[in-house]
């Protein structure tokens, strides 16, 4: 009996980790074939939107070959249900044994999927661990065995963390994506202009140095990957992150009323940026303006958006200071704890350098660290 692996996903875009994982899993399971199934995603207006389904399918064909890419969900349109896809593929491979390949963290929510018993009737689950995504594999596989009679395969492969959001943003910002995707995919993205820059990106590119522009992309990537967990609108998060350093090199003497008289030089650009966005560029979203205004100082009573930009500015992958890895681990595990730790780190760093923390930073430290008002 032929063994057929099924790998579904958005693949926006397909990247090197997808390919490595597919190759390793195919070898471990001794598969006759591995079929890749891109999901259908309807058009929407988010800055982080998916590339068109047809484009994502074409990129997969470039990588895996047309014969190994199934367009069933794209042709069906609308919401995709795994059980329907697997039953369709079971009809295509009536004499094959299907293996549905998933990240181990998906086992926790598997019981909430539509018709899990039909999924398991059509295919056997094969799960791999992913960096930064803990799951009690024994507990979840035992539950599925008792509830559905499932025999879940625990794959030895451990997936590396790769942010598709970051790849899309790097393409949007015109940064090099060749370390993350095959050459054919990078070329296709460039030729088709799949992730074009927004007006906000073009604006900040015109006023920021290259290193600060890359930092801005990293802040946006870091924050957007956390936006859903904080119930924040992705467009709003995107705008706040892209704009947060817009006044980094601006001449504050041109806007004498924009910056509080007592604000130290290192934080002046945040106040100036919020002022310029509101008065020169017509930004009206108060939460975005405040996220820019307080991204360096913090303050008591911050919104989730303000907190997220404050934290992402500190922990994005380009930052390198003592303790940043601990903050990144907290960012993954407990956002509120990470935010409080970032506030404390900022405050203590200033004190250690013999500087008096700005009054807003002192108030932020008192509110969130000493009084623990998270």
C-alpha positions as CSV (number, residue, x, y, z in Angstrom):
1,X,0.0,0.0,0.0
2,X,1.3,3.4,-1.0
3,X,1.9,5.9,1.9
4,X,0.7,9.4,1.0
5,X,1.6,12.4,3.2
6,X,-0.8,15.4,3.2
7,X,0.6,18.8,4.2
8,X,-1.8,21.7,4.3
9,X,-1.3,25.4,5.1
10,X,-1.5,28.9,3.8
11,X,2.1,28.9,2.4
12,X,2.2,32.7,2.3
13,X,4.8,32.3,1.0
14,X,6.3,28.8,0.9
15,X,9.7,29.0,2.6
16,X,12.8,27.0,3.3
17,X,11.5,25.5,6.6
18,X,8.4,24.1,4.8
19,X,10.7,22.4,2.4
20,X,13.1,21.0,5.0
21,X,10.2,19.7,7.1
22,X,8.5,18.1,4.1
23,X,11.7,16.3,3.1
24,X,12.5,15.1,6.6
25,X,8.9,13.9,7.2
26,X,8.8,12.2,3.8
27,X,11.9,10.3,4.7
28,X,10.9,9.4,8.2
29,X,7.5,8.1,7.2
30,X,8.9,6.4,4.1
31,X,6.2,8.1,2.0
32,X,5.6,7.3,-1.6
33,X,4.4,10.8,-2.2
34,X,3.7,14.1,-0.3
35,X,0.8,16.2,-1.4
36,X,0.8,19.9,-0.5
37,X,-2.6,21.5,-0.1
38,X,-2.7,25.3,0.0
39,X,-5.8,26.8,1.7
40,X,-8.2,29.2,0.1
41,X,-8.2,32.6,1.8
42,X,-10.8,35.2,0.7
43,X,-9.6,38.7,-0.2
44,X,-9.6,41.2,2.7
45,X,-8.0,44.6,3.4
46,X,-5.4,43.8,5.9
47,X,-1.8,45.0,5.3
48,X,-0.7,41.5,6.2
49,X,-3.2,39.8,3.8
50,X,-2.4,36.6,1.9
51,X,-1.1,36.7,-1.6
52,X,-3.7,35.6,-4.1
53,X,-4.4,31.9,-3.9
54,X,-3.3,31.4,-7.5
55,X,0.1,33.0,-6.7
56,X,0.6,30.8,-3.6
57,X,-0.3,27.7,-5.6
58,X,2.2,28.7,-8.3
59,X,5.0,29.2,-5.8
60,X,4.3,25.7,-4.4
61,X,4.5,24.2,-7.9
62,X,7.8,25.9,-8.4
63,X,9.1,24.2,-5.2
64,X,7.3,20.8,-5.0
65,X,6.3,20.2,-8.7
66,X,2.8,20.6,-10.1
67,X,2.0,16.9,-9.6
68,X,2.4,17.2,-5.8
69,X,0.2,20.3,-5.3
70,X,-3.5,19.8,-4.8
71,X,-5.8,22.8,-5.5
72,X,-8.9,21.3,-4.1
73,X,-9.4,23.9,-1.4
74,X,-8.6,26.8,-3.7
75,X,-11.1,25.5,-6.3
76,X,-13.8,25.0,-3.6
77,X,-13.3,28.5,-2.2
78,X,-14.8,29.7,1.0
79,X,-14.0,28.1,4.4
80,X,-11.9,25.0,4.1
81,X,-12.6,21.9,6.3
82,X,-9.9,19.4,6.6
83,X,-12.3,16.4,6.7
84,X,-13.6,17.3,3.3
85,X,-10.1,17.7,1.8
86,X,-9.0,14.4,3.2
87,X,-12.1,12.5,2.0
88,X,-11.5,14.0,-1.4
89,X,-7.9,12.9,-1.4
90,X,-9.0,9.4,-0.2
91,X,-11.0,9.2,-3.3
92,X,-7.9,10.2,-5.4
93,X,-5.8,7.6,-3.6
94,X,-8.3,4.8,-2.8
95,X,-5.5,2.2,-2.2
96,X,-3.2,4.6,-0.3
97,X,-2.7,5.1,3.4
98,X,-3.0,8.8,4.1
99,X,-0.9,10.6,6.8
100,X,-2.1,14.1,7.7
101,X,1.0,16.0,8.9
102,X,0.4,18.7,11.6
103,X,2.4,20.7,14.1
104,X,2.1,19.1,17.5
105,X,0.6,22.2,19.0
106,X,-2.5,21.6,16.8
107,X,-3.3,18.5,18.8
108,X,-4.6,20.6,21.7
109,X,-7.4,22.0,19.6
110,X,-8.0,19.0,17.3
111,X,-11.2,18.1,19.1
112,X,-12.6,21.5,18.2
113,X,-12.1,20.9,14.5
114,X,-15.1,20.2,12.2
115,X,-15.8,16.4,12.2
116,X,-12.6,15.1,13.8
117,X,-13.8,11.6,13.6
118,X,-14.1,11.9,9.8
119,X,-10.5,13.3,9.6
120,X,-9.2,10.3,11.6
121,X,-11.2,7.9,9.5
122,X,-9.6,9.2,6.3
123,X,-6.0,9.7,7.6
124,X,-3.6,9.0,10.4
125,X,-2.2,12.0,12.2
126,X,1.6,12.5,12.2
127,X,2.7,15.4,14.4
128,X,6.0,17.2,14.8
129,X,7.1,19.6,17.5
130,X,7.7,23.3,16.7
131,X,10.1,25.7,18.4
132,X,8.2,28.0,20.8
133,X,5.0,25.9,20.7
134,X,4.8,23.6,23.7
135,X,2.4,20.7,23.8
136,X,2.0,17.8,26.1
137,X,2.2,15.3,23.3
138,X,1.5,12.2,25.5
139,X,-1.5,13.8,27.1
140,X,-3.1,14.9,23.8
141,X,-2.3,11.7,21.9
142,X,-3.7,9.7,24.8
143,X,-6.9,11.7,24.7
144,X,-7.3,11.3,21.0
145,X,-6.7,7.5,21.4
146,X,-9.4,7.2,24.1
147,X,-11.9,9.5,22.4
148,X,-11.5,8.5,18.7
149,X,-9.2,5.5,18.7
150,X,-6.5,7.5,17.0
151,X,-2.9,6.3,16.8
152,X,-1.0,9.5,16.5
153,X,2.6,9.3,15.2
154,X,5.1,11.4,17.0
155,X,7.6,12.5,14.4
156,X,11.2,13.1,15.4
157,X,11.6,16.2,13.4
158,X,11.4,19.5,15.3
159,X,10.4,22.4,13.3
160,X,12.3,25.7,13.4
161,X,10.5,28.9,14.1
162,X,10.1,30.9,10.8
163,X,7.8,33.8,10.6
164,X,5.9,34.1,7.4
165,X,4.8,37.5,8.6
166,X,8.4,38.6,8.7
167,X,9.1,37.3,5.2
168,X,6.0,39.2,3.8
169,X,7.1,42.4,5.6
170,X,10.7,42.1,4.4
171,X,9.4,41.8,0.8
172,X,7.0,44.8,1.5
173,X,9.9,46.8,2.8
174,X,12.2,45.8,-0.1
175,X,14.6,43.9,2.2
176,X,16.4,40.7,1.2
177,X,14.3,37.6,1.6
178,X,16.7,35.2,-0.1
179,X,17.9,33.7,3.3
180,X,14.3,32.5,3.9
181,X,12.9,31.3,0.6
182,X,14.1,29.4,-2.5
183,X,15.5,31.5,-5.3
184,X,12.6,30.7,-7.5
185,X,10.1,31.9,-4.9
186,X,12.1,35.1,-4.2
187,X,12.1,35.8,-8.0
188,X,8.4,35.1,-8.3
189,X,7.5,37.5,-5.5
190,X,9.6,40.2,-7.0
191,X,8.3,39.7,-10.5
192,X,4.7,39.7,-9.5
193,X,5.0,42.3,-6.8
194,X,3.1,40.1,-4.4
195,X,3.7,42.2,-1.3
196,X,3.9,45.8,-2.4
197,X,4.9,48.6,0.0
198,X,2.1,50.6,1.6
199,X,2.1,54.4,1.6
200,X,3.2,54.2,5.3
201,X,6.2,52.1,4.4
202,X,7.2,54.3,1.5
203,X,6.9,57.4,3.8
204,X,9.2,56.0,6.6
205,X,11.6,54.7,4.0
206,X,12.1,58.2,2.8
207,X,13.0,59.5,6.3
208,X,14.8,56.6,8.0
209,X,18.4,55.3,7.7
210,X,18.8,51.8,6.4
211,X,19.5,50.3,9.9
212,X,16.5,52.0,11.4
213,X,14.3,51.0,8.5
214,X,15.2,47.4,9.0
215,X,14.5,47.8,12.8
216,X,11.0,49.1,11.9
217,X,10.3,46.0,9.8
218,X,11.5,43.8,12.6
219,X,9.3,45.6,15.2
220,X,6.2,45.2,12.9
221,X,7.0,41.5,12.4
222,X,7.4,40.9,16.1
223,X,4.2,42.8,17.0
224,X,2.0,41.3,14.2
225,X,2.8,37.8,15.3
226,X,1.3,38.7,18.8
227,X,-1.6,40.8,17.6
228,X,-4.2,38.1,17.4
229,X,-3.4,36.9,20.9
230,X,-4.1,40.4,22.2
231,X,-7.3,40.8,20.2
232,X,-5.7,43.7,18.3
233,X,-6.6,44.8,14.7
234,X,-3.6,43.9,12.5
235,X,-3.9,47.0,10.4
236,X,-3.7,49.2,13.5
237,X,-0.7,47.3,14.9
238,X,1.0,47.6,11.5
239,X,0.5,51.3,11.3
240,X,1.7,51.9,14.9
241,X,4.8,49.9,14.3
242,X,5.7,51.3,10.9
243,X,5.2,54.9,12.2
244,X,6.9,54.5,15.6
245,X,10.3,55.9,14.7
246,X,9.2,58.3,11.9
247,X,10.7,61.3,13.7
248,X,13.9,59.6,14.7
249,X,16.0,62.0,12.6
250,X,13.5,64.9,12.4
251,X,14.5,68.4,13.5
252,X,12.4,69.1,16.6
253,X,13.2,72.8,16.4
254,X,10.7,73.0,13.5
255,X,8.0,71.9,15.9
256,X,8.7,73.7,19.2
257,X,5.3,72.8,20.8
258,X,5.5,69.0,19.9
259,X,7.9,67.8,22.7
260,X,7.4,68.4,26.4
261,X,10.0,70.8,27.7
262,X,11.3,68.3,30.3
263,X,11.6,65.4,27.9
264,X,15.2,64.1,27.5
265,X,16.7,63.9,24.1
266,X,16.5,60.1,23.7
267,X,12.7,60.1,24.0
268,X,12.0,63.4,22.1
269,X,11.5,61.6,18.7
270,X,8.5,59.7,20.1
271,X,6.6,62.8,21.0
272,X,7.6,64.6,17.8
273,X,6.6,61.5,15.8
274,X,3.0,61.5,17.2
275,X,2.8,65.3,16.6
276,X,3.9,65.0,13.0
277,X,1.6,62.1,12.3
278,X,-1.4,64.0,13.6
279,X,-0.7,67.5,12.3
280,X,1.4,66.8,9.1
281,X,0.2,63.4,7.9
282,X,-3.4,63.3,9.0
283,X,-3.3,60.2,11.2
284,X,-6.4,60.4,13.4
285,X,-6.4,57.0,15.3
286,X,-5.7,58.0,18.9
287,X,-4.4,54.6,19.9
288,X,-1.9,54.7,17.1
289,X,-0.8,58.2,18.0
290,X,-0.4,57.2,21.7
291,X,1.5,54.0,20.8
292,X,4.0,56.2,18.9
293,X,4.1,58.9,21.6
294,X,4.8,56.5,24.5
295,X,6.9,53.8,22.8
296,X,10.1,54.8,24.6
297,X,8.9,56.2,27.9
298,X,5.8,54.1,28.6
299,X,3.2,55.6,31.0
300,X,0.7,54.4,33.6
301,X,-2.5,53.0,32.1
302,X,-1.3,51.9,28.7
303,X,-3.5,50.3,26.1
304,X,-2.6,46.9,24.7
305,X,-1.4,48.5,21.5
306,X,0.8,50.9,23.4
307,X,2.3,48.0,25.4
308,X,2.8,45.9,22.3
309,X,4.8,48.6,20.4
310,X,6.8,49.3,23.6
311,X,7.7,45.6,24.0
312,X,8.3,44.9,20.3
313,X,10.6,47.9,20.1
314,X,12.7,46.2,22.8
315,X,12.7,42.6,21.8
316,X,12.7,42.5,18.0
317,X,15.3,40.2,16.6
318,X,17.9,42.9,15.8
319,X,18.2,44.0,19.5
320,X,21.2,42.7,21.4
321,X,21.6,43.6,25.1
322,X,22.1,41.6,28.2
323,X,18.8,39.9,29.2
324,X,17.0,40.3,25.8
325,X,16.8,36.5,25.3
326,X,14.9,36.2,28.6
327,X,12.5,38.9,27.5
328,X,11.9,37.1,24.2
329,X,11.1,33.9,26.1
330,X,8.6,35.8,28.2
331,X,7.2,37.4,25.1
332,X,6.3,33.9,23.8
333,X,5.0,32.6,27.1
334,X,3.3,35.5,29.0
335,X,2.9,38.9,27.4
336,X,1.9,40.7,30.6
337,X,5.0,39.4,32.4
338,X,7.1,40.3,29.4
339,X,5.8,43.9,29.4
340,X,6.4,44.3,33.1
341,X,9.9,43.0,32.7
342,X,10.6,45.4,29.8
343,X,9.4,48.3,31.9
344,X,11.7,47.2,34.8
345,X,14.6,46.6,32.5
346,X,14.2,50.1,31.0
347,X,14.0,51.7,34.4
348,X,16.9,49.9,36.0
349,X,19.1,50.5,33.0
350,X,18.6,54.2,33.3
351,X,19.3,54.1,37.0
352,X,22.4,52.0,36.5
353,X,23.8,54.6,34.2
354,X,23.2,57.3,36.8
355,X,20.3,58.9,34.9
356,X,17.0,60.0,36.4
357,X,14.2,58.1,34.6
358,X,11.8,60.5,32.9
359,X,8.7,61.2,34.9
360,X,6.4,59.1,32.6
361,X,8.9,56.1,32.8
362,X,8.9,56.5,36.6
363,X,5.1,56.5,36.7
364,X,5.0,53.5,34.4
365,X,7.5,51.6,36.6
366,X,5.5,52.5,39.8
367,X,2.2,51.4,38.2
368,X,3.2,48.2,36.5
369,X,6.2,46.9,38.4
370,X,5.8,48.1,42.0
371,X,2.0,48.1,42.1
372,X,1.6,45.3,39.6
373,X,-1.4,46.8,37.9
374,X,-1.2,44.7,34.8
